[in-house]
Every structure is written in C-alpha cells, then in structure tokens.
Amino acid sequence: MSYIGSFALLLALGLSSYSFLAGLVALFGQDAGSMRLGETARRAGIAAFGAVLLAAGVLVTAAFSDDFSITYILHHSNRDLPAPYKFAVLWSGQEGSLLFWSLLLGGYGFVLRLRYKTDQRLFAHASVVIAAVQVFFLMLLNFAAHPFAITQGALPPDGNGLNPLLQYPEMVIHPPMLYLGYIGFTIPFAFALGALIMKYPGDKWIHITRRWTMVTWCFLTIGVFLGAHWAYSVLGWGGYWGWDPVENASLMPWLTGTAFLHSVMMQEKRGMLKVWNMWLIFATFWLSILGTFLTRSGIISSVHAFAQSTIGAWFGWFLIISLVVFTYFFVINRSHLKSEHRLEALVSRESSFLFNNLLLLVACFTILWGTWYPKISELVQGHTITVRAPYYNVVIVPTALLLLLLTAVGPLLAWRKTSIESLKRNFLFPFIGAMAIGIAMVIFGVRPWEDSSYFYATMAAILSALVIFTVISEFVRGGRVIAGKGQMNLLAAMLHLWHRNTRRYGGYVVHFGVALVVIGILGTPFNKEVEKEMGFGDKINIGPSTLVCQSYTQEDTPNYGSEWAIMNVFRGGKQVTTMYPERRFYKSSGQPQTIPRIYPSVKEDMLLVKDLYLVYEGINETTGRPIIKAHLNPLVPWIWTGLIVMVFGTILALVPNAATVRVSVPAPVREPAHAGAGD
Amino acid sequence: MTGSQKSLRRSTQVAVVLLAVAVLMGAGDSSDRFDKLGHRMMCACGCGQILLECNHVGCTYSDKMRNELIASLDRADSDDLIMQGFVQTYGPTVIAAPTVTGFNRIAWIMPFAALALGIAFVVMVVRSWKNKPAPALADGIIIPPTGELDDYKRKVTRILAALSSEDDALHLRLPRLTPVLAVDSIDVDLEGTPITLHETRFAGDRVQFVLGE
C-alpha cells in the first residue's frame, strides 16, 4: 500500500511542477500555442489534486487497516484507536499533517482552476503561484518528511497509538479548520501577486478574492477558538490561552487577515491603500507559513511543537524566497499601485480604518516580538528567557482595549466626513448604556482602582457594552427608517436592512461576537481555584458552590483504563448537578491524561454564567487520597457563544445582497434636472 | 485650532493618561501573594506551564516549588528576593516574563514604542492626506472639500456610442474596439458646484434602458 502512496506523491510533484513551469511559460505568450500550454498547466494542477487526494486516501486507509509497515501509522495509531481518531491520524504527526496541508492546498487550487473562466489571465497567474507553493510542499513530502516510509525490522504487534491529548472530538475538527484558514490565505495572496505581476488594472482581484478571504478568515477564526476550547477542555490547567508560541503563531495571521478584511474596503470604496493591501495579504500568507516554521523547526520551544527536525530549514528558505519574489515584483511594478490618497476629514470612516489597521498590526508585532524574544535574548544575553501570560497581559491589553474602542466608534463614522454633532447624536445611547455597565460593576463590588487587572476588566466591560449597544443602535436606527417607509415591523425592516448590505451588517454581527468574546475573557481576574485531597463525603467550597465527593470508581476499555471521581454540586443547599472528573491511562502509548469536567451555571447565574471546572489530579502517594482541583471561571461560556455569533455574522456577510441593481440613465435634458437626479 | 481638534486632542490626552495609569498601576501588597507569585513563575519540569497551573501528571517539580514558595512567604521574604531565589535555583527561564532590568527592558519597551510610533505615523499620514488639494477634473474644475451633502442634481449627461478601450474591454470582457454605450455625466450640488464626474461604459448587447413605460 505504501508504494501506491509514494507513487501518488511523486506523481503529484511531477504534475504540480509541470503546472508551475508550463503555466509560467504560457504567461509570457499571447498566441494560441501559449493558451494551449496554459490549459495543459491548468489541467495538470487539477490532476495533481487528484494524486494528493489518492496519497491522503492511502494513508487514511493504512490507519484503518492497521498497516504498521508504514512507520507513520506505527507511530501515530494503534489497533484499538476509535475510528474518528484513525481519520485524525492523517494530521496528527509531522509527515501526515504536511500531506494534509498539501491536500487542502490542492483542494483550494482545484476549485480555483475550475472557476478560471471568471478571468482567465488573472486566474492563470494565481494558478502558477499556487502551483509553486504546492511544489514546495510536495518536495518536502517526497524528500524530507515522507509519510510512507517503511518500518525497518520486525513489525511490532501494535502501534504506539495517538497522543492522548489529541484523542478528543475537537481534535478531529480543530486542525482541519486551522489549516483551512492558514492555507486559504494562499488564494488571495496568489491573486494579489498575480495582479501585481500582470499590472492588473483596478481592484478586480479584491472583488474576486473577497469571499475567499472571508471564508478563509472564518475557518481560521474557528480554528483558533477551537484550539482554545480544546486547551480548556483537555489540558486541565483551567485556562484556554497560554500564549504558547504555537498559539501565537495562529493568532498572528488572524490579526493581519482581519486588518486586510477591513483595509480592502478602503481600496474598494475610495481607491486607497493599494500598496498597503498588497503587503498586508503577503504578510498574512507569510505569517501562516511562519507559524508552520515555528511548529516544525523546534527553533522556539513550545508544548505544541512537533519534534525538532530538519524541515525547519526548508521552511526558512521558503520564507526567504517568497519574500524576495514578492519584493522583486513589488519594486518593479509598484508604480502601478499608485493611488490618490486624500481625506476630506479627520473624523471619518477612512481614518478609523487606518487606526484599526495600525492597532491590529501593533498587536501582531507585539505577539511576534514576544514569541521571538527568547531567541533574541539568547543571541544577545547568551541565555534564553520565558515570555508568557504575565508579559502579554501587560503589553497586549492596552492595544486590545483601543481596538475595542475603535470597533465601537468605527461603524458610527461615515465615509469621507462625519460631523461631530451626528457622532454625538449616534453615540449618546451606546455611551450611556456602556457607562451604566461600568457603574453597575463598581456597585456590585469590582474595584478597578485596586488592581490593574480589575481596571482592565472594567474597561473591557465598558467598551464591550459600547460595541454591543452601537451595533444594536445601528440596526434599530436603519430599521426604523425602512419600517417608516415600507410599512413593515421593525424586525422585518432590520432583516431587509441586512439584506440590502449584507457585508456591512454581517460585519456588525461579527463585531457583536467579538464583544461577547471579550466579555468572556474579562472574567479572568475573578477566577478562583481550590485544591484539596478528598475522601468520601469531603467538601470543597468555591464561590457559591459546594462540592461533595460521593465516591470514586474505575473503568477499563480496550484503548485506556480510567479512574474518576463522582462529585455532587450544591448551590444554596440544593443539588444542581453531578460531575465526573477523570484520569485516563492510555495503554498503547503508556501516557496518563486528565479529563476535566466543566459545568456552566447557565440556569443558576443566567448572563453572569460561571464555569465550574473540576480536575482529578491523581492520588497523593504519601496519603493515598485522591486530589481534586476545582476552578470557578466566570463568564468563560461567553467566549464560545461569541465564536458562534462571529461565524454567524460571517455567514450573513457572505450572503449576496438582495437589492435590485437599478441603472437609470436619463435622457439628455436642456435644463438641470430636479434635485436628487444623477447616476 | 477648531473645536473638534481641541476635543480630539483632549480625548487623546485623557486616553494617554488612562493608559499610563493602567500600565503603571501595580498589584498591591495583599494576602494572595502566593497566588500572584505562583502565576509569575513557570514550572521547571519542562511542561511549559505556569507554576500554579501545572497539572502535569507525575510532575516532580511543581509540588516542590510550591512548598518552597510557601516557605519563602512564611519567612516574609520580599517578592524580589523570592524571585531571585527561584532564579538562582532554577535558572532565568523560571520567571514567566522578562525582568525590567538590563537588556530585558527592551522587551517591555518595544510594544509600547511600536504603538506610540504607529499612532504618530498614522496621525501624520491622516494629516498629510487631509491637506492634499482636491484632484482636478479634466476640464479644470476643482472639487472643493464638501461637508455633508444635503442633495445634488444633474448638470449634464451625454449618452453616445464609443469603441471600447483596453480598460473597457478588460472590465466588460469584450474584444477591443467593440462598440459600447458610453454615458458621461456631471452632477452638481444645490449651489451648482460640480461634485461628481461619471464616465460609464455599458456592453451594448447586455443592457437595455427603458425610459418611461
């Protein structure tokens, strides 16, 4: 079976190389022969996807058939691994995940090459860029990280098994989502580079890639948040974001991608920021690859990183080459990107987008700086240091709060110019609402002057409320106007409003989701935790809850053995739930794993929901008593709710506008027409 | 200086002061020093987790380190002394953030410097773009900066047939020199000042205009 996989990978490399080279040659010619050559390059690109799909299919089949003659399967699977995780074997190791990367890139390329009639020449350029990226990954797969390497010597009876940390349902979804996000940014980058190379007039590449970018951004958002949720649900330390270099690597392209989504509107509406947008999409693509470099090179230590290997050097060279190629074409064709930058007013949507881009990039720079600082310290001071949450909590929060302020104010600003009076008028209700939230927090016992974390939490609450009230007021104000004209109720009018400009109002819903996420994060300073050795009937008091240990029990499955506690949870003397924090011992890998249990108190606390988070930490070897650690994490469920709202908002933004396109061309007139005329 | 500029400057000053207060505000001396110090250190076992968050099964370091921290607090050692003690025992990587001494100061300065420089740069860019003169129209008409437009009207609209240029052909996906319908128009505000110039091209075989019914 491994021979089929190896052959498929070689075939894919050959086809992708042909697609790149023939496509490149065809771009130089305008005659019929060049067009035919370009067509063969396009078809070779499609066929390459088929070959990579075959290779991936072979690897998955090998996992399901327990073919331990393939080293990768031996190291990442075992006979009793449940079926969904056997599928996840494809991306759980270095070689497989590279194959999965190549597969997704091939899939994106496949769709792009099928839709080539939209604009044949621009698509041909983009296809060549994608083929070049694909050649890089297939060279890695064929020559540096071969997923079909044969096991040497006698075959062991069973495989080493999948890493226990990855045996969790979200791990079947999280990596594909993250990869779809990372790889998806190759598409707008390919179009941008194509447009730059061919000096493409206008902003068509942005129109073509708008949906690609939004879908890609959505995938990356889901990937990042699922990663956080996985960390929260599996790692058992009670948090969801540890500022680990690999977590940072996923956040950096998300930040630049978010900046790009906003700044392209400046180019579409005002013809501004053409150079900026080019560099922004390149930076996003580049940071996606940099993330992979960080994960795989071992250059920066991380709990997530794959084993240190030589492929880091491949990625390093790819980053350098892509930077050189992009810079070269930018330098020789930059005159084509000249745009007329003129602002009519300081207080305008244009200014807010500029500041929004600035803050997103400063946040990205801060994370990049913090991620690389241990290496910088090693070079300068001769020793590495640690840069984790206590650092980022100080340096990133001010920027994030300013960004949140801009998220609230931005939608109230008009293109070109906004009068201070209209801003005051539109801002009044959201401002009063937000201040009321801040005052309520102080009344209910939050003391922002006592500790910086409380100050930040209060500011974050006020600004999140400001965003939420701004979004609501925008919908209500626009809805009222339509309701007044169209004799419909407010809800129908707001629906109509969204349908007339889905991108704008879908974007507002995304902002709403972001505010919910921030509300979830601002609960962090109020977290509580208690650790205790617990016998039968022992109690833990944490916040308003009392935990009573009912008993302990054990279970044995073919894949793992486990022991867990049965904990009854009481609020106000009444039992509200029973929780089962667990500790597993995986037989194949011989690795233990804690499985935390989480109870969100939605029924009891409504909007001020808290997660009761229990971890069975194991048995104290001295006393022989089990140790239970309880965390009380306020507001965390809002983070996951915010993600759902953000995804929903993106879907709303992707729906085509329903408004009829009216083209009114009046007849020539001798006298000026009545007010309101014009095209 | 106009009123809006003054209020903008005042708002910026308030924001800067609030930011400085937020940054400089330190954690007070409180009974939860164990929690605060434990969250400023890493577990030395190599699990990559904050000391008080380490749930690494079978960790041989975290319990020991926690006990050492409790002992230091019992001796009423200062925070700095406790941290120094841990650095001496476990090396500089035990602290979860760079210190604010020596070269490590740059780790803290850079993000705020980037933010400050970035804001200064964008303010400069916005001001320079704001001061740019309005672009001249083909016939020499200068569009003055406008406030919020109450209404506007058509000054002139010309409809004619033309041959597609290279740009037209590209955008309308037509061969070059194909006849297209050209609509050129100028709109003016209520005082007669030109505000927009449109040069629109339609693919003749794909559109139909109906005037009146």
Interface residues (C-beta under 8 A of the other chain):
Chain A: D119 P201 G202 K204 L235 G236 W237 G238 G239 G242 D244 S301 S302 V303 E340 H341 R342 L343 E344 A345 L346 V347 S351 L354 F355 L358 L359 L361 V362 F365 T366 W369 G370 Y373 S377 V380 Q381 H383 T384 I385 T386 V387 R388 A389 P390 Y391 V394 V395 I396 V397 P398 T399 L402 A414 R416 K417 S419 I420 S422 W449 E450 D451 S452 S453 F455 Y456 M459 E529 R583 P592 Q593 T594 V615 E617 G618 K629 V663 V665 P666 A667 P668 V669 P672 A673 H674 A675 G676 A677 G678 D679
Chain B: G3 S4 Q5 S7 L8 A15 L18 L19 V21 A22 V23 M25 G26 A27 G28 H39 R40 M42 C47 G48 Q49 I50 L52 E53 C54 N55 V57 G58 G91 P92 T93 V94 I95 A96 A97 P98 G102 F103 N104 A107 W108 M110 P111 F112 A114 L115 G118 I119 F121 V122 V125 V126 R127 W129 K130 K132 A134 P135 P145 T146 G147 E148 D151 Y152 K153 R154 K155 T157 R158 I159 D167 L170 H171 R173 V183 S185 D187 V188 L190 T196 H198 T200 F202 V207 F209 L211
